[in-house]
Amino acid sequence: MNAIKNQVQLIGRLGAKAEFKTLNGGNAMARFNMAINETYKNAKGEKVTETYWHNVVAFGKTAEIIDKYTDKGSEVAVKGKLVSRSYDDKNGQKKYITEVQVNEVLLMNDKAPVAN
């Protein structure tokens, strides 16, 4: 049961090309926003689509794959965990962020040669 305490699985599309950088120590990092559309019928029977945005980050080989094989609009499936952190913005105010830290990615577009 410990393995499913903090687990997230999402299928969606990148809102923009992932921001890729190499961190001190040589570890790769990719950061992007991911849109997930959910469609349902409201009380009047009308089809409604809502879009939910998620902050996503990946490291190492997973980050390199995301950088190399995705672009704005690419469909991906990710599996990972929720992490929360805080930082001080340029005005010195503390900001809090929750993001999905990816440990597996499945590329759903036709350029996808591998799943990690």
Chimera marker file (.cmm) of the C-alpha trace (Angstrom):
<marker_set name="trace">
<marker id="1" x="0.000" y="0.000" z="0.000" r="1" g="1" b="0" radius="0.5"/>
<marker id="2" x="2.963" y="2.360" z="0.483" r="1" g="1" b="0" radius="0.5"/>
<marker id="3" x="3.535" y="2.489" z="-3.281" r="1" g="1" b="0" radius="0.5"/>
<marker id="4" x="0.176" y="4.153" z="-3.927" r="1" g="1" b="0" radius="0.5"/>
<marker id="5" x="0.171" y="6.760" z="-1.148" r="1" g="1" b="0" radius="0.5"/>
<marker id="6" x="1.418" y="9.549" z="-3.408" r="1" g="1" b="0" radius="0.5"/>
<marker id="7" x="0.915" y="8.537" z="-7.022" r="1" g="1" b="0" radius="0.5"/>
<marker id="8" x="-0.350" y="10.594" z="-9.957" r="1" g="1" b="0" radius="0.5"/>
<marker id="9" x="-1.138" y="9.458" z="-13.494" r="1" g="1" b="0" radius="0.5"/>
<marker id="10" x="-2.157" y="11.972" z="-16.156" r="1" g="1" b="0" radius="0.5"/>
<marker id="11" x="-2.743" y="11.971" z="-19.899" r="1" g="1" b="0" radius="0.5"/>
<marker id="12" x="-2.767" y="15.365" z="-21.554" r="1" g="1" b="0" radius="0.5"/>
<marker id="13" x="-1.011" y="17.832" z="-23.815" r="1" g="1" b="0" radius="0.5"/>
<marker id="14" x="1.921" y="20.183" z="-23.281" r="1" g="1" b="0" radius="0.5"/>
<marker id="15" x="0.858" y="23.821" z="-23.170" r="1" g="1" b="0" radius="0.5"/>
<marker id="16" x="4.252" y="24.864" z="-24.575" r="1" g="1" b="0" radius="0.5"/>
<marker id="17" x="7.632" y="23.356" z="-25.359" r="1" g="1" b="0" radius="0.5"/>
<marker id="18" x="9.184" y="22.066" z="-22.126" r="1" g="1" b="0" radius="0.5"/>
<marker id="19" x="11.787" y="24.335" z="-20.517" r="1" g="1" b="0" radius="0.5"/>
<marker id="20" x="14.963" y="22.228" z="-20.467" r="1" g="1" b="0" radius="0.5"/>
<marker id="21" x="18.137" y="22.922" z="-18.551" r="1" g="1" b="0" radius="0.5"/>
<marker id="22" x="21.141" y="21.172" z="-17.105" r="1" g="1" b="0" radius="0.5"/>
<marker id="23" x="21.475" y="21.694" z="-13.364" r="1" g="1" b="0" radius="0.5"/>
<marker id="24" x="24.678" y="22.029" z="-11.352" r="1" g="1" b="0" radius="0.5"/>
<marker id="25" x="26.121" y="18.551" z="-11.204" r="1" g="1" b="0" radius="0.5"/>
<marker id="26" x="24.999" y="17.722" z="-14.749" r="1" g="1" b="0" radius="0.5"/>
<marker id="27" x="21.460" y="16.440" z="-14.043" r="1" g="1" b="0" radius="0.5"/>
<marker id="28" x="18.906" y="17.315" z="-16.736" r="1" g="1" b="0" radius="0.5"/>
<marker id="29" x="15.573" y="18.933" z="-15.860" r="1" g="1" b="0" radius="0.5"/>
<marker id="30" x="12.461" y="19.561" z="-17.971" r="1" g="1" b="0" radius="0.5"/>
<marker id="31" x="9.593" y="21.704" z="-16.682" r="1" g="1" b="0" radius="0.5"/>
<marker id="32" x="6.253" y="22.198" z="-18.462" r="1" g="1" b="0" radius="0.5"/>
<marker id="33" x="2.545" y="22.817" z="-18.036" r="1" g="1" b="0" radius="0.5"/>
<marker id="34" x="0.174" y="20.052" z="-19.013" r="1" g="1" b="0" radius="0.5"/>
<marker id="35" x="-3.487" y="20.478" z="-20.000" r="1" g="1" b="0" radius="0.5"/>
<marker id="36" x="-5.987" y="17.743" z="-19.211" r="1" g="1" b="0" radius="0.5"/>
<marker id="37" x="-9.454" y="18.035" z="-20.759" r="1" g="1" b="0" radius="0.5"/>
<marker id="38" x="-12.457" y="16.536" z="-19.026" r="1" g="1" b="0" radius="0.5"/>
<marker id="39" x="-15.774" y="16.305" z="-20.859" r="1" g="1" b="0" radius="0.5"/>
<marker id="40" x="-19.171" y="15.692" z="-19.307" r="1" g="1" b="0" radius="0.5"/>
<marker id="41" x="-22.834" y="16.523" z="-19.811" r="1" g="1" b="0" radius="0.5"/>
<marker id="42" x="-24.364" y="19.148" z="-17.557" r="1" g="1" b="0" radius="0.5"/>
<marker id="43" x="-27.890" y="19.078" z="-16.078" r="1" g="1" b="0" radius="0.5"/>
<marker id="44" x="-29.322" y="20.381" z="-19.377" r="1" g="1" b="0" radius="0.5"/>
<marker id="45" x="-27.656" y="17.557" z="-21.330" r="1" g="1" b="0" radius="0.5"/>
<marker id="46" x="-25.142" y="19.905" z="-22.949" r="1" g="1" b="0" radius="0.5"/>
<marker id="47" x="-21.606" y="18.719" z="-23.554" r="1" g="1" b="0" radius="0.5"/>
<marker id="48" x="-19.150" y="20.683" z="-21.394" r="1" g="1" b="0" radius="0.5"/>
<marker id="49" x="-15.355" y="20.515" z="-21.591" r="1" g="1" b="0" radius="0.5"/>
<marker id="50" x="-13.217" y="21.763" z="-18.733" r="1" g="1" b="0" radius="0.5"/>
<marker id="51" x="-9.448" y="22.103" z="-18.945" r="1" g="1" b="0" radius="0.5"/>
<marker id="52" x="-7.240" y="21.548" z="-15.906" r="1" g="1" b="0" radius="0.5"/>
<marker id="53" x="-3.612" y="22.728" z="-15.926" r="1" g="1" b="0" radius="0.5"/>
<marker id="54" x="-0.837" y="20.974" z="-14.013" r="1" g="1" b="0" radius="0.5"/>
<marker id="55" x="2.769" y="22.005" z="-13.346" r="1" g="1" b="0" radius="0.5"/>
<marker id="56" x="5.065" y="19.101" z="-14.251" r="1" g="1" b="0" radius="0.5"/>
<marker id="57" x="8.797" y="18.522" z="-13.756" r="1" g="1" b="0" radius="0.5"/>
<marker id="58" x="11.064" y="15.647" z="-14.811" r="1" g="1" b="0" radius="0.5"/>
<marker id="59" x="14.726" y="14.889" z="-14.213" r="1" g="1" b="0" radius="0.5"/>
<marker id="60" x="17.510" y="12.825" z="-15.784" r="1" g="1" b="0" radius="0.5"/>
<marker id="61" x="16.845" y="10.625" z="-18.813" r="1" g="1" b="0" radius="0.5"/>
<marker id="62" x="13.088" y="11.268" z="-18.568" r="1" g="1" b="0" radius="0.5"/>
<marker id="63" x="13.742" y="15.022" z="-18.924" r="1" g="1" b="0" radius="0.5"/>
<marker id="64" x="15.994" y="14.413" z="-21.930" r="1" g="1" b="0" radius="0.5"/>
<marker id="65" x="13.299" y="12.325" z="-23.654" r="1" g="1" b="0" radius="0.5"/>
<marker id="66" x="10.668" y="14.997" z="-23.026" r="1" g="1" b="0" radius="0.5"/>
<marker id="67" x="12.976" y="17.679" z="-24.416" r="1" g="1" b="0" radius="0.5"/>
<marker id="68" x="13.935" y="15.708" z="-27.512" r="1" g="1" b="0" radius="0.5"/>
<marker id="69" x="10.574" y="14.247" z="-28.528" r="1" g="1" b="0" radius="0.5"/>
<marker id="70" x="7.879" y="16.712" z="-27.417" r="1" g="1" b="0" radius="0.5"/>
<marker id="71" x="6.704" y="20.167" z="-28.364" r="1" g="1" b="0" radius="0.5"/>
<marker id="72" x="3.712" y="22.386" z="-27.700" r="1" g="1" b="0" radius="0.5"/>
<marker id="73" x="0.573" y="20.270" z="-28.053" r="1" g="1" b="0" radius="0.5"/>
<marker id="74" x="2.339" y="16.900" z="-27.762" r="1" g="1" b="0" radius="0.5"/>
<marker id="75" x="0.203" y="14.298" z="-26.031" r="1" g="1" b="0" radius="0.5"/>
<marker id="76" x="1.925" y="12.454" z="-23.184" r="1" g="1" b="0" radius="0.5"/>
<marker id="77" x="1.043" y="10.149" z="-20.338" r="1" g="1" b="0" radius="0.5"/>
<marker id="78" x="2.999" y="10.747" z="-17.145" r="1" g="1" b="0" radius="0.5"/>
<marker id="79" x="3.282" y="8.888" z="-13.883" r="1" g="1" b="0" radius="0.5"/>
<marker id="80" x="4.835" y="10.370" z="-10.777" r="1" g="1" b="0" radius="0.5"/>
<marker id="81" x="4.104" y="11.977" z="-7.434" r="1" g="1" b="0" radius="0.5"/>
<marker id="82" x="2.890" y="15.312" z="-6.095" r="1" g="1" b="0" radius="0.5"/>
<marker id="83" x="5.555" y="17.493" z="-4.508" r="1" g="1" b="0" radius="0.5"/>
<marker id="84" x="5.151" y="20.892" z="-2.847" r="1" g="1" b="0" radius="0.5"/>
<marker id="85" x="7.856" y="23.479" z="-2.388" r="1" g="1" b="0" radius="0.5"/>
<marker id="86" x="8.251" y="27.147" z="-1.628" r="1" g="1" b="0" radius="0.5"/>
<marker id="87" x="10.506" y="29.902" z="-2.924" r="1" g="1" b="0" radius="0.5"/>
<marker id="88" x="10.946" y="33.653" z="-2.565" r="1" g="1" b="0" radius="0.5"/>
<marker id="89" x="9.972" y="35.696" z="-5.617" r="1" g="1" b="0" radius="0.5"/>
<marker id="90" x="11.931" y="38.711" z="-6.871" r="1" g="1" b="0" radius="0.5"/>
<marker id="91" x="10.005" y="40.935" z="-4.406" r="1" g="1" b="0" radius="0.5"/>
<marker id="92" x="10.962" y="38.718" z="-1.471" r="1" g="1" b="0" radius="0.5"/>
<marker id="93" x="7.469" y="37.255" z="-1.036" r="1" g="1" b="0" radius="0.5"/>
<marker id="94" x="7.200" y="33.564" z="-0.259" r="1" g="1" b="0" radius="0.5"/>
<marker id="95" x="5.406" y="31.597" z="-2.990" r="1" g="1" b="0" radius="0.5"/>
<marker id="96" x="4.170" y="28.017" z="-2.811" r="1" g="1" b="0" radius="0.5"/>
<marker id="97" x="3.865" y="25.583" z="-5.698" r="1" g="1" b="0" radius="0.5"/>
<marker id="98" x="2.642" y="22.020" z="-6.091" r="1" g="1" b="0" radius="0.5"/>
<marker id="99" x="3.802" y="20.062" z="-9.117" r="1" g="1" b="0" radius="0.5"/>
<marker id="100" x="3.855" y="16.545" z="-10.517" r="1" g="1" b="0" radius="0.5"/>
<marker id="101" x="7.363" y="15.082" z="-10.353" r="1" g="1" b="0" radius="0.5"/>
<marker id="102" x="7.505" y="12.578" z="-13.202" r="1" g="1" b="0" radius="0.5"/>
<marker id="103" x="9.309" y="9.265" z="-12.982" r="1" g="1" b="0" radius="0.5"/>
<marker id="104" x="7.755" y="7.676" z="-16.110" r="1" g="1" b="0" radius="0.5"/>
<marker id="105" x="6.599" y="9.156" z="-19.408" r="1" g="1" b="0" radius="0.5"/>
<marker id="106" x="4.820" y="7.595" z="-22.375" r="1" g="1" b="0" radius="0.5"/>
<marker id="107" x="4.945" y="9.626" z="-25.579" r="1" g="1" b="0" radius="0.5"/>
<marker id="108" x="1.627" y="9.355" z="-27.373" r="1" g="1" b="0" radius="0.5"/>
<marker id="109" x="2.557" y="11.164" z="-30.608" r="1" g="1" b="0" radius="0.5"/>
<marker id="110" x="3.910" y="9.583" z="-33.777" r="1" g="1" b="0" radius="0.5"/>
<marker id="111" x="7.509" y="10.758" z="-33.142" r="1" g="1" b="0" radius="0.5"/>
<marker id="112" x="7.680" y="8.668" z="-29.971" r="1" g="1" b="0" radius="0.5"/>
<marker id="113" x="10.331" y="5.919" z="-30.253" r="1" g="1" b="0" radius="0.5"/>
<marker id="114" x="10.426" y="4.882" z="-26.580" r="1" g="1" b="0" radius="0.5"/>
<marker id="115" x="8.566" y="4.792" z="-23.313" r="1" g="1" b="0" radius="0.5"/>
<marker id="116" x="10.493" y="5.473" z="-20.121" r="1" g="1" b="0" radius="0.5"/>
<link id1="1" id2="2" r="1" g="1" b="0" radius="0.2"/>
<link id1="2" id2="3" r="1" g="1" b="0" radius="0.2"/>
<link id1="3" id2="4" r="1" g="1" b="0" radius="0.2"/>
<link id1="4" id2="5" r="1" g="1" b="0" radius="0.2"/>
<link id1="5" id2="6" r="1" g="1" b="0" radius="0.2"/>
<link id1="6" id2="7" r="1" g="1" b="0" radius="0.2"/>
<link id1="7" id2="8" r="1" g="1" b="0" radius="0.2"/>
<link id1="8" id2="9" r="1" g="1" b="0" radius="0.2"/>
<link id1="9" id2="10" r="1" g="1" b="0" radius="0.2"/>
<link id1="10" id2="11" r="1" g="1" b="0" radius="0.2"/>
<link id1="11" id2="12" r="1" g="1" b="0" radius="0.2"/>
<link id1="12" id2="13" r="1" g="1" b="0" radius="0.2"/>
<link id1="13" id2="14" r="1" g="1" b="0" radius="0.2"/>
<link id1="14" id2="15" r="1" g="1" b="0" radius="0.2"/>
<link id1="15" id2="16" r="1" g="1" b="0" radius="0.2"/>
<link id1="16" id2="17" r="1" g="1" b="0" radius="0.2"/>
<link id1="17" id2="18" r="1" g="1" b="0" radius="0.2"/>
<link id1="18" id2="19" r="1" g="1" b="0" radius="0.2"/>
<link id1="19" id2="20" r="1" g="1" b="0" radius="0.2"/>
<link id1="20" id2="21" r="1" g="1" b="0" radius="0.2"/>
<link id1="21" id2="22" r="1" g="1" b="0" radius="0.2"/>
<link id1="22" id2="23" r="1" g="1" b="0" radius="0.2"/>
<link id1="23" id2="24" r="1" g="1" b="0" radius="0.2"/>
<link id1="24" id2="25" r="1" g="1" b="0" radius="0.2"/>
<link id1="25" id2="26" r="1" g="1" b="0" radius="0.2"/>
<link id1="26" id2="27" r="1" g="1" b="0" radius="0.2"/>
<link id1="27" id2="28" r="1" g="1" b="0" radius="0.2"/>
<link id1="28" id2="29" r="1" g="1" b="0" radius="0.2"/>
<link id1="29" id2="30" r="1" g="1" b="0" radius="0.2"/>
<link id1="30" id2="31" r="1" g="1" b="0" radius="0.2"/>
<link id1="31" id2="32" r="1" g="1" b="0" radius="0.2"/>
<link id1="32" id2="33" r="1" g="1" b="0" radius="0.2"/>
<link id1="33" id2="34" r="1" g="1" b="0" radius="0.2"/>
<link id1="34" id2="35" r="1" g="1" b="0" radius="0.2"/>
<link id1="35" id2="36" r="1" g="1" b="0" radius="0.2"/>
<link id1="36" id2="37" r="1" g="1" b="0" radius="0.2"/>
<link id1="37" id2="38" r="1" g="1" b="0" radius="0.2"/>
<link id1="38" id2="39" r="1" g="1" b="0" radius="0.2"/>
<link id1="39" id2="40" r="1" g="1" b="0" radius="0.2"/>
<link id1="40" id2="41" r="1" g="1" b="0" radius="0.2"/>
<link id1="41" id2="42" r="1" g="1" b="0" radius="0.2"/>
<link id1="42" id2="43" r="1" g="1" b="0" radius="0.2"/>
<link id1="43" id2="44" r="1" g="1" b="0" radius="0.2"/>
<link id1="44" id2="45" r="1" g="1" b="0" radius="0.2"/>
<link id1="45" id2="46" r="1" g="1" b="0" radius="0.2"/>
<link id1="46" id2="47" r="1" g="1" b="0" radius="0.2"/>
<link id1="47" id2="48" r="1" g="1" b="0" radius="0.2"/>
<link id1="48" id2="49" r="1" g="1" b="0" radius="0.2"/>
<link id1="49" id2="50" r="1" g="1" b="0" radius="0.2"/>
<link id1="50" id2="51" r="1" g="1" b="0" radius="0.2"/>
<link id1="51" id2="52" r="1" g="1" b="0" radius="0.2"/>
<link id1="52" id2="53" r="1" g="1" b="0" radius="0.2"/>
<link id1="53" id2="54" r="1" g="1" b="0" radius="0.2"/>
<link id1="54" id2="55" r="1" g="1" b="0" radius="0.2"/>
<link id1="55" id2="56" r="1" g="1" b="0" radius="0.2"/>
<link id1="56" id2="57" r="1" g="1" b="0" radius="0.2"/>
<link id1="57" id2="58" r="1" g="1" b="0" radius="0.2"/>
<link id1="58" id2="59" r="1" g="1" b="0" radius="0.2"/>
<link id1="59" id2="60" r="1" g="1" b="0" radius="0.2"/>
<link id1="60" id2="61" r="1" g="1" b="0" radius="0.2"/>
<link id1="61" id2="62" r="1" g="1" b="0" radius="0.2"/>
<link id1="62" id2="63" r="1" g="1" b="0" radius="0.2"/>
<link id1="63" id2="64" r="1" g="1" b="0" radius="0.2"/>
<link id1="64" id2="65" r="1" g="1" b="0" radius="0.2"/>
<link id1="65" id2="66" r="1" g="1" b="0" radius="0.2"/>
<link id1="66" id2="67" r="1" g="1" b="0" radius="0.2"/>
<link id1="67" id2="68" r="1" g="1" b="0" radius="0.2"/>
<link id1="68" id2="69" r="1" g="1" b="0" radius="0.2"/>
<link id1="69" id2="70" r="1" g="1" b="0" radius="0.2"/>
<link id1="70" id2="71" r="1" g="1" b="0" radius="0.2"/>
<link id1="71" id2="72" r="1" g="1" b="0" radius="0.2"/>
<link id1="72" id2="73" r="1" g="1" b="0" radius="0.2"/>
<link id1="73" id2="74" r="1" g="1" b="0" radius="0.2"/>
<link id1="74" id2="75" r="1" g="1" b="0" radius="0.2"/>
<link id1="75" id2="76" r="1" g="1" b="0" radius="0.2"/>
<link id1="76" id2="77" r="1" g="1" b="0" radius="0.2"/>
<link id1="77" id2="78" r="1" g="1" b="0" radius="0.2"/>
<link id1="78" id2="79" r="1" g="1" b="0" radius="0.2"/>
<link id1="79" id2="80" r="1" g="1" b="0" radius="0.2"/>
<link id1="80" id2="81" r="1" g="1" b="0" radius="0.2"/>
<link id1="81" id2="82" r="1" g="1" b="0" radius="0.2"/>
<link id1="82" id2="83" r="1" g="1" b="0" radius="0.2"/>
<link id1="83" id2="84" r="1" g="1" b="0" radius="0.2"/>
<link id1="84" id2="85" r="1" g="1" b="0" radius="0.2"/>
<link id1="85" id2="86" r="1" g="1" b="0" radius="0.2"/>
<link id1="86" id2="87" r="1" g="1" b="0" radius="0.2"/>
<link id1="87" id2="88" r="1" g="1" b="0" radius="0.2"/>
<link id1="88" id2="89" r="1" g="1" b="0" radius="0.2"/>
<link id1="89" id2="90" r="1" g="1" b="0" radius="0.2"/>
<link id1="90" id2="91" r="1" g="1" b="0" radius="0.2"/>
<link id1="91" id2="92" r="1" g="1" b="0" radius="0.2"/>
<link id1="92" id2="93" r="1" g="1" b="0" radius="0.2"/>
<link id1="93" id2="94" r="1" g="1" b="0" radius="0.2"/>
<link id1="94" id2="95" r="1" g="1" b="0" radius="0.2"/>
<link id1="95" id2="96" r="1" g="1" b="0" radius="0.2"/>
<link id1="96" id2="97" r="1" g="1" b="0" radius="0.2"/>
<link id1="97" id2="98" r="1" g="1" b="0" radius="0.2"/>
<link id1="98" id2="99" r="1" g="1" b="0" radius="0.2"/>
<link id1="99" id2="100" r="1" g="1" b="0" radius="0.2"/>
<link id1="100" id2="101" r="1" g="1" b="0" radius="0.2"/>
<link id1="101" id2="102" r="1" g="1" b="0" radius="0.2"/>
<link id1="102" id2="103" r="1" g="1" b="0" radius="0.2"/>
<link id1="103" id2="104" r="1" g="1" b="0" radius="0.2"/>
<link id1="104" id2="105" r="1" g="1" b="0" radius="0.2"/>
<link id1="105" id2="106" r="1" g="1" b="0" radius="0.2"/>
<link id1="106" id2="107" r="1" g="1" b="0" radius="0.2"/>
<link id1="107" id2="108" r="1" g="1" b="0" radius="0.2"/>
<link id1="108" id2="109" r="1" g="1" b="0" radius="0.2"/>
<link id1="109" id2="110" r="1" g="1" b="0" radius="0.2"/>
<link id1="110" id2="111" r="1" g="1" b="0" radius="0.2"/>
<link id1="111" id2="112" r="1" g="1" b="0" radius="0.2"/>
<link id1="112" id2="113" r="1" g="1" b="0" radius="0.2"/>
<link id1="113" id2="114" r="1" g="1" b="0" radius="0.2"/>
<link id1="114" id2="115" r="1" g="1" b="0" radius="0.2"/>
<link id1="115" id2="116" r="1" g="1" b="0" radius="0.2"/>
</marker_set>
